[in-house]
Amino acid sequence: MEKLMCCSNKTKQRSEEEYKSLINRLNRIEGQVRGVKKMLDTDTYCTDILTQVSAIQAALNAFNRELLANHIHTCVAEDIRNGKDETIDELVLLLQKLMK
């Protein structure tokens, strides 16, 4: 089995609370996506599907906001305190990608 490649080789230990919150968001999003698939299977009207897709996009944006806030408060702040200024450049690049 081929291993998925990530953008960096870093890892992060998440608190149980952070992990549960992110997983709960992803589980809800997964359910929404399955719901849209069922809508397609049952020939649901286009505007109803588009409304649900918009809700999924909003949920993904909320997931990104939560993950980004956690990242800044933990990883970025810790690296800056430890003198790793390159983390700021990494954050700027990340924000540029997210704002496309």
Secondary structure as UniProt FT lines:
FT   HELIX           16..41
FT   TURN            42..43
FT   HELIX           46..71
FT   HELIX           72..76
FT   HELIX           77..81
FT   TURN            82..83
FT   HELIX           86..98
//
